[in-house]
Amino acid sequence: MAVTTSKLIEWKQQKRAIVTLTAWDYPIARLLDRAGIDIILVGDSLAMTALGYPTTLPITLEAMIHHAAAVSRGVKQALVVCDLPFLSYQESVSQAINSAGRMLKEAGVQGVKLEGGYPAMIETISRLTEIGIPVMGHIGLTPQSVHRLGYRQQGKTPSDAQRLIEEALALEKAGVFALVLEHIPANLAATITDKLTIPTIGIGAGEDCDGQVLVTADILGLTEKAPPFAKVYANLSETITKAVVEFAKDVRGNE
């Protein structure tokens, strides 16, 4: 049976861990789905892992739709969620509705992810969920704010921790079906998880979240340097390089 947003909330109640990974094309999505991943996130991290940009900021809505459509074609069971990229939803509620609507209609995803829990974003998310667009929230380290936040851990001071708790509660009230907690102290993530009825998905936020997400390219050894919280389960860079070298030797063998 295909994963739904209501199923995720049911799993939180059952304390059944939710497994999430990123995908950027059809072959990776098909493999993740066959492996039983619950949520496949078309993250704007693909700007860096698949397209070679230094940050997530340059990728466009059209590019995200293109990649998300390919991912959707490879998935039969998992819930597919796609990031709305930088400046495709922050200008106005109407812009966010248009971008999210295009993502659902043109890419075939089942939900969108937006970063931030500040008042204007709460208003935007409330409107999206009101008209039936499933939204996943994202607080803590938000990569689209890299020039303001850097890649530092967030929520370390009492005031920042309280702000994130309040943002999480406001996002739940606005109707998000799940909340990504990125690079915040584990005890803070545990507190937020305990206060919410929706599932939390952690990345560098400790083990007490309702689920975990990592960038697939990191765990497969396809990036130059994975973040410290990302376990590398395979070294595909070495495997692929070795295979290509062997192929080249075979081709050049008759020279």
C-alpha positions as CSV (number, residue, x, y, z in Angstrom):
1,M,0.0,0.0,0.0
2,A,1.3,3.5,-0.9
3,V,2.5,5.7,1.9
4,T,0.2,8.7,2.7
5,T,0.4,11.7,5.0
6,S,-2.2,10.2,7.3
7,K,-0.1,7.0,7.5
8,L,2.9,9.0,8.7
9,I,0.9,10.4,11.6
10,E,-0.3,6.9,12.4
11,W,3.3,5.7,12.4
12,K,4.3,8.4,14.9
13,Q,1.6,7.2,17.2
14,Q,2.8,3.6,16.8
15,K,6.4,4.7,17.3
16,R,7.3,3.2,14.0
17,A,10.4,5.0,12.6
18,I,10.0,6.9,9.3
19,V,12.8,6.4,6.8
20,T,13.5,9.3,4.3
21,L,16.1,9.7,1.6
22,T,16.6,12.1,-1.3
23,A,16.4,11.4,-5.0
24,W,17.1,13.5,-8.0
25,D,16.4,11.2,-11.0
26,Y,14.5,8.1,-12.1
27,P,17.1,5.4,-11.5
28,I,17.8,6.5,-7.9
29,A,14.1,6.9,-7.1
30,R,13.3,3.5,-8.5
31,L,16.0,1.9,-6.3
32,L,14.9,3.7,-3.2
33,D,11.3,2.8,-3.7
34,R,12.2,-0.9,-4.2
35,A,14.2,-0.8,-1.0
36,G,11.1,0.3,1.0
37,I,12.0,3.9,1.8
38,D,8.9,5.7,3.2
39,I,9.4,9.3,2.0
40,I,11.5,10.2,-1.1
41,L,12.4,13.8,-0.9
42,V,13.4,15.6,-4.1
43,G,15.6,18.0,-2.1
44,D,17.0,21.2,-3.5
45,S,20.3,19.7,-2.3
46,L,20.3,18.3,-5.9
47,A,21.6,21.7,-6.9
48,M,24.8,20.8,-5.2
49,T,24.9,16.9,-5.5
50,A,23.6,16.6,-9.1
51,L,24.2,20.0,-10.7
52,G,27.4,21.2,-9.1
53,Y,26.3,24.4,-7.6
54,P,28.0,25.6,-4.4
55,T,24.7,26.1,-2.6
56,T,21.0,25.3,-3.1
57,L,20.1,28.9,-4.0
58,P,20.6,28.9,-7.9
59,I,18.2,26.1,-8.7
60,T,15.0,27.2,-10.4
61,L,11.4,26.0,-10.0
62,E,11.5,24.7,-13.5
63,A,14.6,22.6,-12.8
64,M,13.0,21.2,-9.6
65,I,9.8,20.3,-11.5
66,H,12.0,18.5,-14.1
67,H,13.8,16.4,-11.6
68,A,10.7,15.8,-9.4
69,A,8.8,14.5,-12.5
70,A,11.6,12.0,-13.2
71,V,11.6,10.9,-9.5
72,S,7.8,10.5,-9.5
73,R,8.0,8.2,-12.6
74,G,10.2,5.8,-10.6
75,V,8.1,5.6,-7.5
76,K,5.1,3.3,-6.8
77,Q,4.9,3.1,-3.0
78,A,6.8,5.9,-1.2
79,L,5.4,9.4,-0.6
80,V,7.2,11.8,-2.9
81,V,7.8,15.3,-1.5
82,C,9.6,18.1,-3.3
83,D,11.4,21.2,-2.0
84,L,10.1,24.5,-3.4
85,P,13.4,26.3,-4.3
86,F,14.6,29.7,-3.1
87,L,12.3,32.6,-4.1
88,S,9.6,30.4,-5.6
89,Y,7.3,30.9,-2.6
90,Q,8.7,33.7,-0.3
91,E,7.4,36.6,-2.3
92,S,3.7,36.1,-1.7
93,V,1.0,33.6,-0.9
94,S,-0.2,33.6,-4.5
95,Q,3.3,32.8,-5.7
96,A,3.5,29.9,-3.3
97,I,0.2,28.6,-4.4
98,N,1.2,28.8,-8.0
99,S,4.6,27.1,-7.4
100,A,3.2,24.4,-5.2
101,G,0.3,23.8,-7.6
102,R,2.6,23.4,-10.5
103,M,4.7,21.0,-8.6
104,L,1.7,18.7,-7.8
105,K,0.2,19.0,-11.3
106,E,3.3,18.9,-13.5
107,A,5.7,16.7,-11.4
108,G,3.1,14.4,-9.8
109,V,4.5,14.7,-6.3
110,Q,2.3,14.3,-3.2
111,G,3.6,17.2,-1.2
112,V,5.9,20.1,-1.1
113,K,8.5,21.2,1.5
114,L,9.0,24.9,2.6
115,E,11.7,26.3,4.9
116,G,11.0,28.5,7.9
117,G,8.5,29.0,10.6
118,Y,8.4,32.8,10.8
119,P,4.9,34.5,10.8
120,A,4.7,35.2,7.0
121,M,5.6,31.6,6.3
122,I,3.0,30.4,8.7
123,E,0.4,32.4,6.8
124,T,1.6,30.9,3.5
125,I,1.5,27.4,4.7
126,S,-1.9,27.9,6.3
127,R,-3.3,28.9,2.9
128,L,-1.6,26.1,1.1
129,T,-3.0,23.4,3.5
130,E,-6.4,25.1,3.5
131,I,-6.7,24.5,-0.3
132,G,-5.5,20.9,0.0
133,I,-1.8,21.1,-0.8
134,P,0.1,18.9,1.6
135,V,3.1,20.7,3.1
136,M,6.1,19.5,5.0
137,G,7.8,22.1,7.2
138,H,11.5,22.6,7.8
139,I,13.2,24.5,10.7
140,G,16.6,24.7,12.4
141,L,19.4,24.9,9.8
142,T,17.6,26.0,6.7
143,P,20.0,25.8,3.7
144,Q,18.1,28.5,1.7
145,S,19.2,30.9,4.5
146,V,22.9,29.9,4.2
147,H,24.1,33.5,3.7
148,R,22.5,34.5,7.0
149,L,22.8,31.3,9.1
150,G,25.8,29.6,7.6
151,Y,26.0,25.9,8.3
152,R,26.2,26.3,12.1
153,Q,24.0,24.3,14.5
154,Q,20.8,26.2,15.4
155,G,18.9,26.4,18.6
156,K,21.9,26.4,21.0
157,T,20.9,29.3,23.2
158,P,17.7,29.2,25.4
159,S,16.1,32.0,23.4
160,D,16.8,30.3,20.0
161,A,15.6,27.0,21.4
162,Q,12.3,28.5,22.6
163,R,11.9,30.2,19.2
164,L,12.2,26.9,17.4
165,I,9.7,25.3,19.7
166,E,7.2,28.1,19.1
167,E,7.8,27.8,15.3
168,A,7.2,24.0,15.4
169,L,3.9,24.4,17.2
170,A,2.8,27.2,14.8
171,L,3.7,25.0,11.8
172,E,1.7,22.1,13.2
173,K,-1.3,24.5,13.8
174,A,-0.8,25.7,10.2
175,G,-1.4,22.2,8.9
176,V,2.0,20.7,8.0
177,F,1.9,16.9,7.9
178,A,5.5,16.5,9.1
179,L,8.4,18.6,10.2
180,V,12.1,18.4,9.3
181,L,14.4,19.3,12.1
182,E,17.9,20.0,10.8
183,H,21.2,20.4,12.8
184,I,19.7,21.3,16.2
185,P,20.7,19.9,19.6
186,A,19.4,16.4,20.2
187,N,17.6,17.4,23.4
188,L,15.8,20.2,21.7
189,A,14.7,17.9,18.9
190,A,13.4,15.4,21.5
191,T,11.4,18.2,23.2
192,I,9.9,19.3,19.9
193,T,9.1,15.7,18.9
194,D,7.3,15.2,22.2
195,K,5.2,18.3,21.9
196,L,3.9,17.6,18.4
197,T,1.3,15.2,17.1
198,I,2.8,15.3,13.6
199,P,6.0,13.3,12.9
200,T,9.4,15.0,13.1
201,I,12.1,14.0,10.6
202,G,15.6,14.6,11.8
203,I,18.8,15.4,10.0
204,G,21.7,15.9,12.4
205,A,19.2,16.3,15.2
206,G,19.7,13.2,17.3
207,E,18.0,9.9,17.5
208,D,14.7,10.9,19.2
209,C,12.9,12.2,16.1
210,D,10.1,10.2,14.6
211,G,12.2,9.5,11.5
212,Q,15.5,10.4,9.9
213,V,16.5,11.8,6.5
214,L,19.9,12.0,4.8
215,V,21.1,13.1,1.4
216,T,21.4,9.8,-0.7
217,A,24.6,11.0,-2.4
218,D,26.2,11.4,1.0
219,I,25.5,7.9,2.2
220,L,26.5,6.4,-1.1
221,G,29.9,8.1,-1.1
222,L,29.1,10.2,-4.2
223,T,29.9,13.6,-2.6
224,E,33.3,15.1,-1.9
225,K,32.7,15.3,1.8
226,A,29.7,14.1,3.7
227,P,28.6,16.1,6.8
228,P,29.7,14.6,10.1
229,F,26.3,13.4,11.0
230,A,25.9,11.4,7.7
231,K,27.2,7.8,7.9
232,V,28.7,6.7,4.6
233,Y,27.3,3.2,3.8
234,A,29.1,2.7,0.4
235,N,31.9,4.2,-1.6
236,L,30.3,4.4,-5.1
237,S,32.7,7.0,-6.2
238,E,35.5,4.4,-5.9
239,T,33.3,1.7,-7.4
240,I,32.3,3.8,-10.4
241,T,35.8,5.0,-11.0
242,K,37.2,1.5,-10.9
243,A,34.6,0.2,-13.3
244,V,35.2,3.1,-15.8
245,V,39.0,2.5,-15.6
246,E,38.4,-1.2,-16.4
247,F,36.2,-0.3,-19.3
248,A,38.9,2.1,-20.6
249,K,41.5,-0.6,-20.4
250,D,39.3,-3.0,-22.3
251,V,38.7,-0.5,-25.1
252,R,42.4,0.4,-25.3
253,G,43.6,-3.2,-25.0
254,N,44.1,-3.4,-28.8
255,E,46.0,-0.3,-29.2
